Structures are given as C-alpha cells and as structure tokens.
Amino acid sequence: MQILRQHKNVYKLYAWARTQECLDAYRIKYEDRVRHWNALRAEGVSLTKCAEFVGISRATYYRHKRILKDLAQAILPPSKAPKCRNKTQWGEAEKQLVLEVRRDNETFGKEEIGVVLRRDKNQTISDSTVGRILSFLRQKGLITRSRSAPQKRTRNFSKGHAKGWKYKDYKDIEVGERVQINHMTVTKNGVTCKHFQAWERRSKHIHAQVYSNATARSAKRFLRELVEIAPYKILSIQVDGGSEFMADFETACEQMKIPLIVLPPARPKYNGGVERGNRTFREEFYACRDLIADSIGAMRFDLRKAVEKIQHIQAASRLER
C-alpha cells in the first residue's frame, strides 16, 4: 500500500498549530512594549518621555494595545502587504516566445533568451522579465532547471591534500599551473554520459572524455589520461567542490605530487575557462543533430575527433600569429 498524503485531519491540526504559533510570536513582540509603557505611566512619566524610553510613538502604543486585544480573541493582525501591486508586464504572447526559445536551447538563461528575443523576435523585453517568466514556467512544470546552472556545494577536506582557493593574478600563472577540471552530465540519443574536461589557461589546451558515471574513480582515470597526453607538465589542478573530485581523485593527486586547489562554494566564475568549454561542447557538439552516437564507446570516438579538430584550429591560429 502506497500512502501519497496524510489524512486531512493532520493538515487541519497543523493549520491550527501554526495559527497558535503566529499568535504567540505576535504576542511576545507587542507585550513587552505595552508593559513597559504602562509601568512608566504608573510612575507618572509623561507621554513624551514614555515614547522616548520605549522607542515607539503614542499612536503605536495604542495600536499595539488593540492588536493584543484581538490576539486574546485569536484574531491575527491584518497583513502589511500592499493592497495595490504592480501588474505583470508580460502576457500569453511573451510567455509562448520565451517557452519556444527555452525549449530550442535548453542551456539558455534569461540573458541569452533576452538577446534572442530582442534580436530575432523584435521584442523589447528585459532580462529581468524573462527571468520572471522562466520562474513561472518552472513552477508550472513546463521547463526544468538547466543542468548547466550553478549549484551550491560544500567541500569535505577528508584527505587533507586539497587546499582552499586563494587569489593569484593570472599574469603570474605558469603553463600547467591551476589546470581547470570540471564535469557535466549530458544526454544524447538516449545515452546519459558524464563529460569530463580539462582546460589550461596559457596554452588553451583542452582535453575531454566521457564516462558512464561521475565517481571519484572516473575522475582519477581522467586525471591519469590527462597527465599522459598533456603537452605540458601539470603543476597544480583547480576543481570545484564536487564529490567526484574527492576520495580516489584526491589520493591520486597526492600520489602524483600534484597540488589540488578547491574553489569556494558557488564560485563557478573562478573556473570560467572550463565552464565556457562545457557550454561550447553542450551547444555545438552534443546538441548537433548529426551526432548519432548511441553508446559510450561511440560517443568517445566522436568526442575525440571533435577535440582533435579544436586543437588543429588552435594550432593553425597560433601559426597565423
């Protein structure tokens, strides 16, 4: 037997208990001020001095007395929310446009969608309004949260090898120092894979690989592969606080004597290079209709060709300079 919800009396009891809790909160808030005022008046203190000592005006004192009288009868104070509120500046047409663009580009946020609407749809709609429409669509279940959206995580320094991130001017960073590594989840042709990627700031070198799961062992395999094929010596690695970069991955870094730097929570901008690479792969590789890979092995083969193409383009651009 599967219980989907509690009995209706449970919800009634909760509503009553919640009301009593609110009444107690209001009562505690107002009783002290009224009691202090009455004590001062009983000693013959003037109204002006009472207002100065208690910190409320005479009108507020009488309003608090009235509220306490209502609370004695289990009547909650009226809401202070404004009665006249601004109406929404968007309608069904704008909602459909945002929904259409969002479904065509699942990784787009409010800024990207706003640019598309103003550029291609001739709409004078702000990014904030687009964000409100996206929140409305998410509440209605018409769209889901993008996988590329940043998520807050906490880091457990269990092994002791990982160190916290500290600012350093990128002009002073050497080749192979603070190599950025990250991972993302992608689904294509019914296959869900974990895309790991490494990006080196100085040489712009990119290495990517896919695995069936995002565990610390997969991250360890990716690290060893990166060390073997990287055209530079890895001096240190920079990762976020994901669990895939703990345990075996941290142990492997310690065994290879590679310093591991962990970013603070909710700071993906410090890993901006690899984050931008994730978006490029998501939009230009995995979203490509010509990609017909239907297994992890086939996805690795196509991904390797895409990475080789990127490296060839980078090498050609360096020769032109």
N, C-alpha and C positions, 0 to 999 in steps of 0.2 A: 504494500500500500504506500503510495506516494502522497505526502502532505504538501500541498502547494502554498497554503496560507493558514494562519491561526484562526481560531473561532472568533466571530465578530465581537463577542463579549470582551475578548482580550484587548481589542482595539478601543472599545468603549472605556475600559478601565484605564488604558494608557492615556486617552484623551482627558479623562477626569484627573488623573495624577499629574499630568502635565499642566493642567489649569491650576491646580493647587500649588505646584512648584512656582509658576509665574506669580501667583498671588503672594507667596512668601517672599519672593525676590523684590516685588514692589513694596511690600510692607516694610521690609528691612531697610529699603532705600529711603523711605519717607518718614518712618517713625522717629529716627534719631534726630532729624532736623526739627520736627514738630515738638518733640520732648524737650530739646534744648531751648527752643523759643519759649515754651510755656514756663520753664524753670526761670528763665531770665525775667519774664514778665511778672512772675510771682514775687521776685525780689525787687520789683519796682523799676526795672530798667526800661528806658524809653524805647519806642518802636524803632527809631533811627539807630540806636545802639544795638538793638537786637538784630536788625538787618546786617549791621557791620560785623557783629560777633559770629552769627550763624552762617553768614555768607549768602543769604537769599533775601529777596525783597519781601515786603509785606504781602503783595499780591501772590507771590509764590507760596508763602506760608499758608494763606487761606486756600489756595488751590491744592496744596498737599493735604490739608485737613479734609477737604472734600473728597479727595481720592481715597484717603484712609477710611472714610465713612462708606464709600462704595465698596471698598475691599472687604469690609465687615459683612457686606451683603453678597460677597462672592461675585462682584461686578468688576471686570477688568477695566483699566483706564482706556480711554479712546486712543486709537493709533495716531502717531505723529506723522505718519506718511502723508505726503502732499496729495490733496484731493484732485488737483489738476495736473496731469502728467503729459509730457510731450508724446505725441503720437508717432508711430513708426514712419520713417521716411521712405519705406520701400513697400512694394505690394507683390502681387502674384507674378507679375511680369519679371521683376527683378529677381525674385526667388527662383523662377524657372531658368533664367540666364545663368545665375550662379551655380545652380544644380547641374546644368548642362556642362559648363566649363569644368566643374569639380569632378564629374564622372569621366570626362575625357582625359583629365590629368589628375590622378589620384594623389599625387605628391604635392600639388599646389596648395599654398596657403593663401591668406587674404591678400597679401601684397601682389603675388603673381596673378591671382584671379582678377584683382582690380586693374592691373595693367592690361590684361587681355580684354576686359570689358570696355575700357576706355579706348583701346587701340583698334579693336576689331568690331566691337558692337556699338560704338558711338554712344556710350553711356557715361554720364557724369556722376559716377557713384564713387564714394570714398572707400578707402581700405577699411576704415572702422565699420562702415555699414556692411561691407562684405563679411567682416568678422561676425557681426551680429546675425546675419543671415546664415552663416555656417553654423553658429551655435544653435540656431533654431532648427536647422536641418538635422543636426546631430541629435538634438533632443527628440525629434520625431522619428529617428531611426532611418532616415533616408540616406545618410552617409555615416561613415565610421571614421575614427581618428586615424590620421595618416601614420604609417609606420615610421616615416622619416621625422616625425615630430619629436622634439627633445623630451626625454623622460628624466625625472629626478631619481637619482640612485645614491645609495650610501656605500662607502667602501670599508671593508673589514680588513685591516692590515694583519692578517693571520700569520703570514710567514716572516714578516719583519724586513723583507728585502725591498719592498716597494716604498718609495718616498713620495711625499706630497709635492705638488707642483709649486714652483716659485718662478716669478717673472724673470725673464732674461731677454735682452734685446736680440732680435733675430739677426741683426747685423754681425753679432759676435758668435753666432752658431756656426760650427764647422760642418763639413759634409759628413753625414752619418749620425749627427747628434740630434736627439729628440725626434727620431723617426716616428711618425704618427701612424698608429694602427687602430682600426675600428672594424666593426662588423654590422651588417644589416640583414634583415630577413626579406626575401623576395619569393614570389610565387609566379611561375610561368608555365603554361601548358599543363596545369595540374600538378606541377612539381614544386614543392617548397624546399628551398635551399638556403643555407647561411653563407652569405658573401663576406669574406674577409678581405681587407685591403690594407696595404701599407703605402705611405707616401713620404718621400724625403724632400725637404724644402729646397735645399741648394741645387741638387741635380734634377729635381722634378721627377725622379724615378718612381714608377708605380708598379706594384705587384699585387695581383688579386688571385683569389682561389675560392672555390665553393666547397662546402661540406654538407653533410646531411643533418648535422646538429651543431649547436653553438656551445660546446662544452669547453672546459679548460684543456682537454686533450686535443681537441680540434685546433684551438689557438696555439698549442705547443707545436703541433705538426706544421702549422702555417709559419711559425717563427723559425723553425729549423729549415724549412724550404726557403724562406727569405734570406737567411744567413748564407745559404749555399749559392744562391743565384745573384745576390745583390752585388753590383759592381763597385761597392764601397764597403768599408769596414763600419759596422754598426757600433756606434759609441754609446748610445742610450736610446730608450724606447719610451714613447709617451702614449698612454692609453686613458680611457675613461674609467669609471668605477664599475663596469660591468662584471658580473660573476665569471664570465668566460676568461677574464684576464687575472684570475686568482689561482690558487691551488697549483696544479701542474705547470701552468704557464709561468707563474711567479718563480717556481722552483727551477724551471728551465733557464730563466733569465739569470738566476743566481749561479747555476752551474756554468753557464757560458760567460759569467762575469760581465753581464750587460746591465747597467743601471736601469731600473724601471721607475718611471715617473707617472704618477696618477693625478688626473685632473680633479679639481674640486667639483662637487655636485652641481648639476645644471649649468655647466660652462662648456657647451659644445663648440663655442667660437674659438676656444684655445686649440682645438683640433680642426680648424677651419679648412685646411687643405684636404684632409682625408674625407671630411664631411661633404665638401663640394664634389669630391670624386665619387662618393656614394650616390649623390644626386645625379651626376652625369651618367653613371652606369645604369641607374634605375630608369632614367628617362630615355637614354639613347641606345642602350643595349637590351635591357630586359623588357622594355616597352615596345621594342621593334617587332613589327608583325612578321618579319622574315625569319625571326628566331623560332625554330621548330623543335628545338631540343626537348625531349620528353623524359630525360633521366639525368642523374647527377653526372655520369660519365660524359654524356653528350654535351651537357652544359659546361663542363670543364674544358672540353675541346674547343667549343665556340668562344669561351671566355679567353682562352689562351691566344687564339687568333686575334681577338679584339685588343688584348693588351699588347701583343706584338705590333699591331697596327699603330697604336698610340705611341709606342716607343720609337717606331720608324718615323712618325711625323715629328716627334720631338727632336730626333737626331737630324732630320732634314732642316728644321728651323734653326738649329744651332749652327749648321754649316752655312746657312744663308747669312747669318750674322757675321 
